[in-house]
Amino acid sequence: MKAFLALVHREFIEHRGAFFIAPLVLVGIVFGLTILAFSVNRLDTRFSGQLLTVVPTWVFEAGFAGLAAAWLIYLGFVLFFYCADGFAADKRNNAMLFWKSMPVSDFTVLLSKFTAAVTVLPGAVFGVALLSLVGMFGVAYVTTLFGGLAGADLLGSIIAIYGQMAMVFLVVMVCGLLWYLPYMALVGAMGSAVGRWAIPLALLLPTVVSALEWVTLGGAHPFATHTWAYLDYRSQMPIALDHLDQVWEGQQPFEPIVFVTDFLQKFDWLQVGIGAIFALVVLYLASEYRRRAAVN
């Protein structure tokens, strides 16, 4: 177990630049630009503060959701590139013989990389994202102070909104990682064989399978098959929109607990289980290829 945790820690050390340092630098730059914009009067603090008090709850919730969505996009982008690059790093930097000498199997090495991809590395981005959101909320509260309309009640509301939206952010991120588990495993498994070409090949493989079904079983075109329909479904994370539709229509305010409860109840957990099994299978096949390729 200690060896496995050490391998996971190694992945964080080797890739902390993309998952921790770069996001942290980005947060510092954006925060600095925001402070500079107010200090040189590019933004009117008094006007901004008064504007925030018009619909303060909605502004903070929408701002949190927008920035959290941006961080999720960043996380998905770097994760897939990590899977394509990190799974082939040992072969590329000539460290394969070193890792082969350790008392761990190839499957354990690949599993440690995959575990890092769904735990430690997203956790680092999540921590930096929360820090950036603290900065955003702090700047917004200071602008309300300049507007002369801030108080203890508003500060309490901001803290409550931050905690509730952080919970929503965490739930959506974890479910997203679980939902796209098979895609990350496929890219990582192919990365162990073809390196950085794993992403385009992983995109090509489903197309080939769908075209093969069209050729053998028929259909209107290669993208009108059961394979393509299933892949299209698995490519879009199922998000319950009933509560959000009511919020957008102005029928009720956004309730994080209601959204999370509805989201988890309607999430396709069966497909998550199928995806997890698929991920373990392709990782095992990749480890067998890695083991045999290293011997040859």
Disulfide bonds with the S-S distance in Angstrom:
none
